[in-house]
Amino acid sequence: MKLYVCEVCGYVYDSTLGDVDHGIPAGTKFEDLPDDWVCPPCGVSKDHFREMEVNK
């Protein structure tokens, strides 16, 4: 599982959850998010996200 964190506000995008409040269904990979998707809390673009290490 890959998680992506916003470098501005710390929001974590989890593909297993999606962003249903903004029309992104659960299971949507970060790479498949629309180009105009923005961080829900702070509004920055996908360019401000980085992949997080996930310990299993």
Helices and strands as residue ranges (DSSP letters): E 3-6, E 12-14, G 20-22, G 30-32, G 46-48, E 49-52
